[in-house]
């Protein structure tokens, strides 16, 4: 069996016996010293298109890969309401080099989720899931020791909580107990009614950001443009950053996670803003 | 509002990222829709009679967010390629790590 496999891999067998391998990964890794081949992760799709362009259809903007229209995983036509979002998705597809790495295409994934709604949730269920995160919000959970970390949490997280309390006129507070803060029902109702003002697509994005950052307050800070993405990710990973400063950073784990979290949070925030904005340009005449 | 720094810096960073992001060298990156959209948006919002223009700041925040997205995706892909992209070793290599060799079985296994 091994000989047969090795013959296949070295391409010496006749075409009749060679099975069709249409989706072989592009660069499958170097050949080992004994002639054995390093196994690459299975079947990545190669980039099969040259040009990516955008066109406007009835439902919104569509993406064209060469002449084919892009479809969602459930085979619906991929339409987005906003042109800027379509351009960003097209850039994602265009930036794939030899193979298509779906795990880097966060905006495309978000659009697919919004279009397909695979978990079949309606608007109210999404809002409830998002507000439920407030009970286990990261910035509300404080430690008591080590003292330096407790101090850092107070210094960094208190301003954000204070901002949220002032902006939404609610009481949140923080707690060191394992049960977490006691969020009054009025606070939850305020957030529910605030989130209800966003449309379905923006809500998918908001819920995504909340799940990634593990915090409703930080996500609202991002949506309201109070903090940047880098700052929000830093606050979300505060304890990890504290440990990194103490013990050092491991590039293949810490930086990897940091970049991935930043990418996801940025994609989610951009998605929400592009789905919930409507821009008008008012031209004023120059008075001379 | 978030502390964003200078819009010029954001614009430059964004254009640099777009240059890295254009996969095929067929079309110059200046003709891609993303580049043109970004440049046009920044130009349109440049002139305003108000001192604290909300639309300008919203655009700047969006640009900074998109810059963060492009930059972190690029760094993440580079890290993935360097540390996690090599796949598994073949059985022959695994055997070779401890000094063994797989048996040659001309008739197949069993």
Interface residues (C-beta under 8 A of the other chain):
Chain A: X1 X2 X3 X28 X29 X32 X33 X34 X35 X36 X37 X38 X39 X40 X41 X47 X50 X51 X53 X54 X83 X84 X87 X88 X90 X91 X94 X95 X96 X97 X101 X104 X106 X107 X225 X226 X227 X228 X229 X230 X231 X251 X252 X255 X256 X259 X260 X262 X263 X266 X267 X269 X270 X273 X274 X277 X279 X281 X284
Chain B: X1 X2 X3 X4 X18 X20 X21 X22 X23 X24 X26 X27 X32 X33 X34 X37 X44 X49 X55 X57 X58 X61 X62 X64 X65 X66 X68 X69 X72 X73 X75 X76 X77 X79 X80 X82 X83 X84 X86 X87 X88 X89 X90 X91 X92 X93 X96 X102 X104 X105 X106 X108 X109
